[in-house]
Amino acid sequence: MPAQEIHEPITVVIADDHRSFGEALEVALDKEQDLRVIEVVTDGQSAIESASKEHPDIILMDLQMPGVDGIEATRRIHDETAGTAVIILSGQEDEISLARAIQAGARGYLPKTEAVIGLADAIRRAYRGEPLHTSAEVEASLKRLRRRRAQDGNLAQRIERLTPRELEILQRMADGDTPETISTELGMSKHTLRTHTQNVLTKLGVHSKLDAIVAAIRYGKVRTTNVTPEEDIDLLEPGSDLPEQG
């Protein structure tokens, strides 16, 4: 159905925690004669409420938002609001996010860098019920997601195999103690400490002490009061990917 054949405009709600981005997107999309943005919201719960109240044709959903995130909001809208299709928008373009979005019921997943003309076309396709991704793309992404979740479950089981002494060593490493301090305060030689550390890496199937500490924090076996390095934050978030294992 060409855009000019649509007599009523396609109604759109934009959900993005950066209101300035959402409003800029609204201005751009409102230039399309067959599209009409009816609301800009800044969190997932508001998106759910807007879907229930306004019944838009399309919701453009940011992946990362405070409170209810984009994936959970998409799942609830898909389950509770018939006739509203969701397109996930995110600054992170990866197939794991695509798989999670599709599983939640989204019609598709697009990077925020998508040109407005491309996004407008995606909105029209979603409105017509057309997939935004090929079946091969979706299946490959779902396969990778299943594999990552299997790895996740296996690691959860491996964490339980660590001894109290090994967990104590990981806790001290997370606290920033040096090997010398750890070996002295725990009454063991440096050689014994290295043996314990290697046993931890072997049991968890990881390649570095940092990977081991991150895994232990993620599963609640180690507490941290220190500021997490920015590059490691994603590893601590629920549902994030584990480090690749060789």
Protein Blocks (a to p, Z undefined) as FASTA:
>chain_A
ZZklpmbacddddddfblklmmmmmmmmmmpmkbccfbdcfbfklmmmmmmmnopabdcd
dfbdghjafklmmmmmmmmmghiacddddfbdcfklmmmmmmnopabdcdfklcfklmmm
mmmmmmnopafbdfklmmmmmmmmmmmmmmmmmmmmmmmmpcfklmmmmmmmmnopafkl
mmmmnopafklmmmmmmmmmmmnopabfklmmmmmmmnopaccfbdcdfklmmmmpghia
cdddZZ
